[in-house]
Amino acid sequence: MGVIILDSAMGSRLEEMGHKLTAPLWSATVLQSKPDDIIQIHRENIESGAQVITTNTFRTTPYALHAAGLSGVDAHSRARALTLLAIRLAWKTVKESGKDIKIAASIAPLADCWSPQEFPGNIISRPWHDAQLDNLAHHSTDILLLETMNSAREAKGLAELALRYEKPVWVSFTLNESGNIYNGDDLVATAKYLEKKGVSAIGVNCSNLQSSKIALKALREVLSVPLLAYPNVELEAPAGKKKKKNNKVSPADFAIWADEVKALGVEFIGACCGSDHTYIKALSDLNNS
């Protein structure tokens, strides 16, 4: 039985297309300046075999807009406008494809993904996350995707909020080199907690292939819910050396990795930073072989 194919990266593909993405909004800046490029990326993924595409809402949050300099009220209204635009672009692409494609609504950690120490705690983050979840729980979305989670505390708090909506909730973690959550929290214990709470799928994203495989094996041994995996495809340089830009695994080698984690029992597979639709085509070819 084949896997369900997720899509590829949005941000790094936009950079390949010539966009300059900067914090705190990153790919959200392209939504109004060049929406056709967002549609093109969605279309590339669908035509390459993706069965689930992800909205470009990773940084359309009120918190990100506030960090960009807007006041609280303006940040919330602007976040809603950008989020609904991103959902419309995904929905439009799916409708035009004529295919049965699911739309996953992306929501990220409140602060920078690689700085878990910046998380202000669930009491402060709750109204920010709650507002964005309300934006994302649009009738055109099928799944609430909590992705690149970098701490157990935020993942648990955000999942609690997301589970109030009548949509499947997926939670995906970014990892450290040992295969635990990025900030050092125990991945397996956190995943077991989320499964008991009612999360529909759990997995890993934006982590290297080796760490992802270690984590997925550990998760499969203790979880009954489906697993998802969409690692980055950039190769890490040897210890002590600077990582080389664009040094990444090929689509063919990525498909070999995907076949290995499929054998572990991973049901949903896609690709994260550094990837594009050619990686999804490699997964689709593997799925159909």
Secondary structure, DSSP 8 states (H G I E B T S, - for coil): ---EE----SHHHHHHTT----TTTGGGGHHHH-HHHHHHHHHHHHHHT-SEEE-S-TT-SHHHHHHTT--HHHHHHHHHHHHHHHHHHHHHHHHHHTS--EEEEEE--SS-TT-GGG---HHHHHHHHHHHHHHH--TT--EEEEEEE--HHHHHHHHHHHTTSSS-EEEEE-B-TTSSBTTS--HHHHHHHHHHHT-SEEEEESS-HHHHHHHHHHHHTT--S-EEEE---B----TTS---TT-B--HHHHHHHHHHHHHHT--EE---TT--HHHHHHHHHHHH-
